[in-house]
Amino acid sequence: MMDKPGHTKLILGGLQIGFIVRYLADPLVGGFTTAAAFQVLVSQLKIVLNVSTKNYNGILSIIYTLIEIFQNISDTNIADFIAGLLTIIICMAVKELNDRFKHKIPVPIPIEVIVTIIATAISYGANLEKNYNAGIVKSIPSGFLPPALPSVSLFSDMLAASFSIAVVAYAIAVSVGKVYATKHDYLIDGNQEFVAFGISNVFSGFFSCFVATTALSRTAVQESTGGKTQVAGIISAGIVMIAIVALGKLLEPLQKVKPCFSVHQFLFTRLLSGKEQKIRNQHMETIALNNTAFTLSVQSVLAAVVIANLKGMFMQVCDVPCLWKQNKTDAVIWVFTCIMSIILGLDLGLLAGLLFGLLTVVLRVQFPSWNGLGRVPSTDIYKSITQYKNLEELEGVKILRFSSPIFYGNVDGFKKCVKSTVGFDAIRVYNKRLKALRRIQKLIKKGQLRATKNGIISDVGSSNNAFEPDEDVEEPEELDIPTKEIEIQVDWNSELPVKVNVPKVPIHSLVLDCGAVSFLDVVGVRSLRMIVKEFQRIDVNVYFALLQDDVLEKMEQCGFFDDNIRKDRFFLTVHDAVLYLKNQVKSREGQDSLLETITLIQDCKDPLELMEAEKNEEELDVQDE
């Protein structure tokens, strides 16, 4: 029965599902492991106080356990309490010495082993069971059960629970592993963990063992005593095996209150349904034979040893204020995961923390940061104009940096960023201009205005009926609907002869810094194309810089380019785009001055005509002669 989660882990490992480790972020792991340490603390606290409680399962179970502990605290066994308290104080003091003088002490003092031996001797010599009514182990079964094939008929009943147990056990193991991986500077392979736990669970299932995963308390004890490699695990397993086979008799005088389980055993019992609980209870006697006093018969002294070794886990709480200063979102993930794991339990709490972390990622992508950019003087570096002072901005050019992928979830946000950067709405400007042009055309037909090559001239003394209140409701117009263009030269930034409030457009170019745009979807490409066309209609060109190759390829696949949107609008850097625009401005100014010169020559054409007339007369005189 117990090997079913092992099969599940082997399958998940074979399918390379270990990538889910990436979604267990450090803040989530910190909050989860702290909550797990709190659950271990509560489970050991009632052992130290020798207070019996009900076995609560489900939501708020740890809160109910705490309430019952304090309600029955008057029943505390003084002998167990004093032994546990002294053990905690001694262990923490010696561990502090080990940390402070670790460069001078070649081998850390194994205070846990020393305390256990001393406590066993005191319990035996002082006869604590008879004199102080202290609970002791009394009898420890020795040896192993013979291996047996699991009952295949139970597989269908255990399928749902086995999957939940496999996932939660894996999450606990990886979470604790990541804490110590960060501390000791090594990496974790998620798929390797799946396969390793799967094989161990399949093998142990033949001996009716509990589901194997990381025991938070024992991991803390081993790490704090200096264990760093697999050799430490082999030695621990060897000692446990010796204790099971031969040394259990020596540990019988050690103080005991009631059976207590490690974190993964506690999770195992919680994840089973009612029917599965009955199946489990039928196997409890068998399972008990595979556990020594260190697992099923946790004494007040050993409970105190576990509590003392949880100090490192609880010290993670001190990281929250620093995390809040660095990134408030990560700090909220840490606190949320910790609270939910305490209230809902480790299984549901982990799921809630994981979903909450993913939600924060979605929100950060949907509402990303954006900045208008300016150039640092005498460099090709462009920085945010809101965060830096004395930046140079090219007249008539706006530069926008959008720090997120552009997809269906944040397209509206991207459009708002563009509108905020340029300072106007391109669609509204276009609609207002069309409205003004229609009124100007109407006045021209009535003879109240005259269109010349220099602009529009109002006849003196004529009443202008076009000066009407601009109360029309703006209606969005489709870009693909052809509009009859009116060939009239209008300076839209000057005062118009009609009373239509046309927004000013102070720019001629918009540069989009796409260096942080890692991908585009179909909706994003269509929206970019729409934005380019909207600005082209009001004589504003849109340019792109720092676009990645795969993003450019996606734009080609989605039909972004046409005769009006060409690849010559794309530049390797923002500075290249700015230099190109500077040259365009200079070229335009040169053309304007040339046109002005031609106009002046045409205005002064009378002397030229007189010279030509005189020349013709001279030619006639020559012919007459």
C-alpha positions in Angstrom: 0.0 0.0 0.0 2.7 2.4 0.9 4.6 2.0 -2.4 1.9 3.7 -4.5 3.3 7.3 -4.0 6.7 5.7 -5.1 5.2 4.7 -8.4 3.7 8.2 -8.8 7.1 9.8 -8.1 8.9 7.5 -10.6 6.3 8.3 -13.3 6.6 12.1 -12.6 10.4 11.8 -12.6 10.4 9.9 -15.9 8.1 12.6 -17.5 10.7 15.2 -16.4 8.1 17.0 -14.2 10.9 18.1 -11.9 10.8 21.6 -13.6 8.1 22.5 -11.0 11.0 23.1 -8.6 11.5 26.4 -10.4 8.1 27.6 -9.2 9.1 27.1 -5.6 10.6 30.5 -5.1 12.9 31.3 -2.2 10.3 33.5 -0.4 7.7 30.7 -0.8 10.2 28.1 0.5 11.1 30.3 3.4 7.5 30.8 4.5 6.6 27.1 3.9 9.5 25.7 5.9 8.9 28.2 8.7 5.3 27.0 8.9 6.5 23.4 8.8 8.9 24.2 11.7 6.0 25.7 13.6 3.9 22.5 13.1 6.8 20.4 14.3 7.2 22.7 17.3 3.6 22.3 18.3 3.8 18.5 17.9 6.9 18.4 20.1 5.5 20.9 22.6 2.8 18.6 23.9 5.4 15.9 24.3 7.6 18.2 26.4 4.7 19.2 28.6 3.2 15.7 28.7 -0.2 17.0 27.7 -2.4 14.7 25.8 -4.6 16.2 23.0 -6.9 14.9 20.3 -5.5 14.1 16.9 -6.9 17.0 14.8 -7.0 16.9 11.0 -7.9 19.4 8.4 -8.1 23.2 8.4 -7.1 25.0 11.6 -6.0 21.7 13.1 -2.8 23.2 14.5 -4.8 26.0 16.1 -7.1 23.6 17.8 -4.1 21.6 19.0 -2.6 24.7 20.5 -5.8 25.7 22.2 -6.2 22.2 23.8 -2.6 22.2 24.9 -3.1 25.5 26.9 -6.5 24.3 28.2 -4.8 21.2 29.7 -1.5 22.9 30.6 -2.4 22.3 34.3 -1.8 18.6 33.7 1.8 19.1 32.8 4.2 16.5 34.1 6.9 18.4 36.0 9.6 15.8 35.4 9.1 15.8 31.6 8.8 19.6 31.5 12.1 20.1 33.4 13.9 17.5 31.4 12.7 19.1 28.2 13.5 22.6 29.3 17.0 21.7 30.4 17.6 19.9 27.2 16.6 22.9 25.1 18.8 25.2 27.1 21.8 22.9 27.0 21.5 22.1 23.3 21.1 25.7 22.2 24.0 26.9 24.4 26.4 24.2 23.1 25.3 24.8 19.5 26.1 28.5 20.0 29.6 27.5 21.2 30.0 25.2 18.2 29.1 28.1 15.8 31.3 30.7 17.6 34.4 28.5 17.9 33.9 26.3 14.8 37.4 27.4 13.6 39.0 26.2 16.8 37.0 23.1 17.4 38.0 20.3 14.9 34.7 18.4 15.4 31.4 19.9 16.6 30.3 18.7 20.0 27.6 16.0 19.5 25.4 17.4 22.2 22.3 15.6 21.1 23.9 12.2 21.5 25.4 13.2 24.8 22.1 14.6 26.2 20.2 11.4 25.0 22.7 9.1 26.8 22.6 11.2 30.0 18.8 11.4 30.0 18.5 7.7 29.5 20.9 7.0 32.4 19.1 9.5 34.7 15.7 8.0 33.8 17.0 4.5 34.6 18.9 5.4 37.8 16.2 7.7 39.3 13.3 5.5 38.2 11.4 8.4 36.9 8.5 6.3 35.8 7.8 5.1 39.4 8.8 8.2 41.4 7.5 11.0 39.1 4.9 9.2 36.9 7.0 10.0 33.9 6.3 8.1 30.7 9.0 5.9 29.4 9.3 3.7 26.3 9.0 0.4 28.3 9.1 -1.9 25.3 10.7 -1.4 21.8 10.0 -4.2 19.3 13.2 -5.3 17.5 13.8 -6.6 14.1 12.2 -6.1 10.7 9.1 -7.5 9.1 9.6 -9.9 6.3 8.9 -8.3 2.9 5.5 -8.8 1.4 3.8 -7.8 -1.8 1.4 -4.9 -1.4 -2.3 -5.6 -1.9 -3.2 -4.8 -5.5 -6.9 -4.4 -4.6 -6.1 -1.3 -2.6 -4.5 0.6 -5.5 -7.8 2.0 -6.8 -8.7 3.3 -3.3 -5.3 4.8 -2.7 -4.8 6.4 -6.2 -6.0 10.0 -5.3 -4.3 10.1 -1.9 -1.1 8.7 -3.3 -0.8 11.5 -5.9 -1.4 14.2 -3.2 1.1 12.5 -0.8 3.7 12.2 -3.6 3.4 15.9 -4.6 3.4 17.3 -1.0 6.2 15.0 0.1 8.2 16.0 -2.9 7.5 19.7 -2.2 8.6 19.3 1.4 11.8 17.6 0.4 12.7 20.1 -2.3 11.8 23.1 0.0 14.0 21.9 2.8 16.7 20.9 0.3 16.7 24.4 -1.3 17.2 26.0 2.1 20.3 24.0 2.8 21.4 24.2 -0.9 21.5 27.9 -0.6 23.3 27.7 2.7 26.0 25.3 1.4 26.1 26.4 -2.2 25.0 23.5 -4.3 22.2 22.8 -6.8 19.1 20.5 -6.7 18.0 18.4 -9.7 14.2 18.1 -9.5 13.9 15.1 -11.7 16.6 13.3 -9.8 14.8 13.9 -6.5 11.6 12.5 -8.0 13.3 9.3 -9.2 15.3 8.9 -5.9 12.2 9.2 -3.7 10.2 7.0 -6.1 12.7 4.1 -5.9 13.1 4.4 -2.1 9.3 4.4 -1.6 8.8 1.4 -4.0 11.4 -0.6 -2.1 10.2 0.4 1.4 6.6 -0.3 0.4 7.4 -4.0 0.6 8.2 -3.6 4.3 5.0 -1.5 5.1 7.0 1.6 5.8 5.8 5.2 5.8 6.2 7.3 2.7 9.8 8.5 2.5 10.6 12.2 2.3 12.6 14.8 4.1 12.1 14.9 7.9 12.5 18.6 8.8 13.5 17.9 12.4 16.0 15.2 11.6 17.5 17.2 8.8 18.0 20.1 11.1 19.7 17.8 13.7 22.0 16.3 11.1 23.0 19.6 9.5 23.6 21.2 12.9 25.8 18.4 14.0 28.1 18.9 10.9 26.7 16.3 8.5 27.3 17.4 4.9 27.6 14.4 2.7 25.8 11.1 2.0 28.2 9.4 4.4 26.4 11.1 7.3 23.1 9.6 6.0 24.7 6.1 5.8 26.1 6.4 9.3 22.7 7.6 10.6 20.9 4.7 8.8 23.4 2.2 10.2 22.9 3.4 13.8 19.1 3.3 13.4 19.4 -0.2 12.0 21.5 -1.3 14.9 19.0 0.3 17.3 16.2 -1.5 15.7 17.9 -4.8 15.8 19.9 -4.7 19.1 19.9 -1.5 21.0 16.2 -0.8 21.5 16.4 -2.5 25.0 18.8 0.2 26.2 16.5 3.0 25.2 13.4 1.7 27.1 14.0 3.8 30.3 14.0 7.0 28.1 11.0 9.3 29.0 8.0 9.0 26.7 4.6 10.5 26.5 2.7 9.2 23.5 3.4 8.3 19.9 4.3 11.2 17.7 5.2 11.4 14.0 7.5 13.4 11.9 6.2 16.0 9.4 5.9 13.6 6.5 4.2 11.0 8.6 1.8 13.6 9.9 1.0 14.7 6.3 0.5 11.1 5.3 -2.2 10.6 7.9 -3.9 13.9 7.0 -4.0 13.3 3.3 -5.9 10.0 3.6 -9.7 9.8 3.3 -11.9 8.0 5.8 -11.8 4.7 4.0 -8.1 5.0 3.6 -7.6 5.8 7.3 -9.2 2.5 8.1 -6.8 0.7 5.8 -3.9 2.6 7.4 -5.1 1.7 11.0 -5.1 -2.0 10.0 -1.4 -1.7 9.2 -0.4 0.4 12.2 1.0 -2.5 14.2 3.0 -3.6 11.3 4.3 -0.1 10.7 5.3 0.3 14.3 7.8 -2.5 14.1 9.8 -0.5 11.6 10.3 2.5 13.9 12.6 3.0 16.8 12.2 5.2 19.9 13.5 8.0 17.7 10.3 8.0 15.5 7.2 6.5 17.0 8.2 6.9 20.7 9.5 10.5 20.8 10.5 11.3 24.4 10.4 14.7 26.1 14.2 14.8 25.8 14.2 14.0 22.1 11.3 16.4 21.6 13.4 19.1 23.2 16.4 18.1 21.0 14.1 18.6 17.9 12.9 22.0 19.2 16.4 23.2 19.8 17.4 22.3 16.3 14.5 24.2 14.8 16.2 27.5 15.7 17.7 27.9 12.2 14.3 27.5 10.6 12.7 30.0 12.9 15.5 32.5 12.3 14.2 32.8 8.8 11.6 35.2 10.2 14.3 37.7 10.6 14.7 37.8 6.8 11.2 39.3 6.3 12.1 42.9 7.3 15.1 42.8 4.9 13.0 41.2 2.2 10.3 43.9 2.7 12.9 46.6 2.0 14.3 44.8 -1.1 11.0 43.6 -2.7 7.6 44.0 -1.0 5.9 41.5 -3.3 8.4 38.7 -2.2 7.9 39.6 1.4 4.1 39.3 1.0 4.6 35.9 -0.6 6.7 34.8 2.3 4.2 35.9 5.0 1.1 34.7 3.0 2.6 31.2 2.5 3.6 30.9 6.1 0.2 32.0 7.5 -1.8 29.8 5.0 0.4 26.8 5.8 -0.3 27.2 9.5 -4.0 27.8 9.1 -4.8 25.4 6.2 -2.1 22.8 6.8 1.1 22.2 4.9 -0.6 20.6 1.9 -3.2 23.2 1.2 -0.9 26.0 2.5 1.7 25.1 -0.1 -0.8 25.1 -2.9 -2.2 28.4 -1.7 1.3 29.9 -1.6 2.2 28.6 -5.0 -1.0 30.0 -6.6 -0.5 33.3 -4.8 3.1 33.5 -6.1 2.0 32.8 -9.7 -0.8 35.4 -9.3 1.9 38.0 -8.4 3.8 37.1 -11.5 0.7 37.6 -13.7 0.0 40.9 -12.0 3.5 42.1 -12.5 3.5 41.2 -16.1 0.0 42.7 -16.7 1.0 46.0 -15.0 4.7 46.3 -15.8 7.0 49.3 -15.4 7.5 51.7 -18.3 9.6 54.9 -18.7 10.0 57.8 -21.0 13.7 58.0 -21.9 16.2 60.8 -22.4 19.9 60.9 -23.4 22.7 61.4 -20.9 24.6 64.3 -22.3 27.6 63.4 -24.6 26.8 59.7 -24.4 24.7 57.1 -26.2 23.0 56.1 -22.9 19.3 56.6 -22.3 17.7 56.7 -18.9 14.3 57.4 -17.4 13.4 61.1 -17.4 11.5 60.7 -14.2 14.4 59.1 -12.3 17.3 61.2 -13.7 17.9 64.9 -14.1 19.5 66.9 -16.8 18.7 64.5 -19.6 18.5 65.6 -23.2 15.3 65.0 -25.2 15.3 65.5 -29.0 12.6 68.0 -30.0 9.6 66.3 -31.6 10.7 62.8 -30.5 9.4 60.7 -27.6 11.2 57.4 -26.5 9.2 54.8 -24.6 10.7 51.7 -22.8 8.2 49.0 -22.0 9.6 46.4 -19.6 7.5 43.4 -20.3 6.4 41.0 -23.0 3.4 42.3 -25.0 0.5 39.8 -25.1 -3.2 39.7 -24.7 -3.1 40.3 -21.0 -1.3 43.6 -21.0 -2.1 45.1 -24.4 -4.5 47.7 -22.9 -1.8 48.6 -20.4 0.7 49.1 -23.2 -1.7 51.4 -25.1 -2.1 53.5 -21.9 1.7 53.7 -21.6 2.0 55.0 -25.2 -0.7 57.5 -24.6 0.9 58.8 -21.4 4.3 59.1 -23.1 3.2 61.1 -26.1 0.6 63.1 -24.2 -2.4 62.6 -26.5 -4.7 60.0 -27.9 -3.9 59.3 -31.6 -7.5 58.2 -32.4 -9.1 61.2 -30.8 -6.7 63.5 -32.7 -7.5 61.9 -36.0 -11.3 62.1 -35.4 -11.0 65.8 -34.4 -9.0 66.6 -37.5 -11.6 64.9 -39.7 -14.3 66.9 -38.1 -12.4 70.2 -38.5 -11.6 69.4 -42.2 -15.3 68.8 -42.9 -16.2 72.2 -41.5 -13.4 73.9 -43.4 -14.6 72.3 -46.6 -18.1 73.5 -45.9 -16.9 77.1 -45.4 -14.8 76.9 -48.6 -17.9 75.9 -50.6 -19.8 78.8 -49.1 -17.0 81.1 -50.1 -16.3 82.2 -46.5 -12.8 80.7 -46.7 -10.2 80.5 -49.5 -7.6 77.7 -49.7 -4.2 78.9 -51.0 -0.8 77.4 -51.3 0.1 79.2 -48.1 -2.9 77.9 -46.1 -6.5 78.9 -45.5 -7.5 82.6 -45.7 -10.8 83.9 -44.2 -12.6 86.6 -46.2 -12.8 89.9 -44.4 -16.2 90.8 -43.2 -17.8 87.4 -43.8 -19.5 85.6 -40.9 -17.9 82.3 -40.0 -20.7 79.9 -39.3 -18.3 77.1 -38.5 -17.6 78.6 -35.1 -20.0 76.3 -33.3 -19.6 74.6 -29.9 -17.7 71.3 -30.1 -20.3 69.2 -28.4 -20.2 66.1 -30.7 -19.6 62.8 -28.9 -16.4 61.1 -30.0 -17.0 57.8 -31.8 -14.1 55.5 -32.5 -13.7 54.8 -36.2 -12.2 51.7 -37.8 -8.8 52.2 -39.3 -9.6 50.1 -42.4 -12.6 52.3 -43.4 -11.5 54.5 -46.3 -12.0 58.2 -45.6 -12.2 60.8 -48.4 -9.2 62.9 -47.9 -9.5 66.7 -48.4 -6.4 68.2 -50.0 -6.1 71.3 -47.9 -2.9 72.6 -46.3 -3.6 73.0 -42.6 -1.2 73.8 -39.8 -2.8 71.7 -37.0 -0.6 73.3 -34.3 -1.8 76.9 -35.1 -5.2 78.5 -34.5 -7.9 77.1 -36.8 -10.6 79.1 -38.5 -13.2 76.7 -37.1 -14.2 76.1 -33.5 -13.1 72.5 -33.1 -10.9 71.6 -30.2 -8.2 69.6 -32.1 -5.5 68.3 -29.6 -1.9 69.5 -30.4 0.6 67.0 -31.6 4.0 68.3 -30.5 6.0 65.3 -31.9 6.8 63.8 -35.3 8.3 60.5 -34.1 7.9 57.9 -31.4 10.7 55.4 -30.6 9.8 52.2 -28.8 12.6 50.6 -26.8 11.8 46.9 -27.1 14.9 45.5 -25.3 12.8 44.1 -22.5 10.1 42.6 -24.8 10.9 38.9 -24.6 7.9 37.7 -26.7 4.8 38.7 -28.6 1.6 36.9 -29.2 -0.8 37.4 -32.1 -2.8 39.9 -30.1 0.3 41.8 -29.3 1.5 42.0 -32.9 -1.9 43.1 -34.1 -2.0 45.8 -31.4 1.5 47.1 -32.4 0.4 47.2 -36.1 -2.8 49.2 -35.1 -0.7 51.7 -33.0 1.7 52.3 -35.9 -1.2 53.0 -38.3 -3.0 55.2 -35.9 0.1 57.4 -35.5 0.8 57.4 -39.3 -2.6 58.9 -39.9 -1.7 62.0 -37.8 1.8 62.3 -39.4 3.7 60.7 -36.5 6.2 57.9 -37.4 6.8 55.0 -35.1 10.3 53.4 -34.9 11.5 50.2 -33.0 14.8 49.6 -31.3 16.6 46.7 -29.6 14.1 44.2 -31.0 15.2 40.6 -30.4 15.5 38.2 -33.4 12.8 35.8 -32.3 10.3 38.7 -31.7 11.1 40.1 -35.1 10.5 36.6 -36.6 7.1 36.4 -34.8 6.1 39.8 -36.3 7.0 38.5 -39.8 4.9 35.4 -39.2 1.9 37.4 -38.1 2.0 39.7 -41.2 3.2 42.9 -39.4 5.0 44.3 -42.4 3.5 45.9 -45.5 4.2 48.8 -47.9 3.7 51.4 -45.2 5.4 49.5 -42.4 8.8 48.5 -43.6 11.9 47.1 -41.8 13.8 50.4 -42.2 11.9 51.5 -39.1 13.9 49.0 -37.0 17.2 49.9 -35.4 19.8 48.0 -33.3 19.9 50.6 -30.6 17.9 53.6 -29.4 20.8 55.9 -30.2 20.8 54.7 -33.8 17.2 55.6 -34.1 17.8 59.0 -32.6 20.7 59.7 -35.0 18.6 58.7 -37.9 15.8 61.1 -36.8 18.4 63.9 -36.4 19.5 63.4 -40.0 15.9 63.4 -41.1 15.2 66.7 -39.4 18.3 68.3 -40.9 17.3 67.0 -44.4 13.8 68.3 -44.0 15.1 71.7 -42.9 17.3 71.8 -46.0 14.4 71.0 -48.3 12.3 73.8 -46.6 15.0 76.3 -47.1 15.3 75.3 -50.8 11.6 75.6 -51.3 11.7 79.1 -49.7 14.5 80.1 -52.1 12.5 78.9 -55.1 9.5 80.9 -53.9 11.5 84.1 -53.5 12.9 83.7 -57.1 9.4 83.2 -58.4 8.1 86.3 -56.5 10.9 88.4 -58.1 10.3 87.1 -61.7 9.4 90.6 -63.2 13.0 91.8 -63.7 13.8 88.5 -65.4 10.8 88.9 -67.8 12.0 92.5 -68.6 15.5 91.3 -69.4 14.1 88.6 -71.7 12.0 91.2 -73.5 15.0 93.5 -74.0 16.9 90.5 -75.3 14.2 89.7 -77.8 14.1 93.3 -79.1 17.9 93.2 -79.7 17.6 90.0 -81.6 14.9 91.6 -83.8 17.1 94.6 -84.5 19.9 92.3 -85.6 17.6 90.5 -88.0 16.4 93.8 -89.5 19.9 94.9 -90.2 
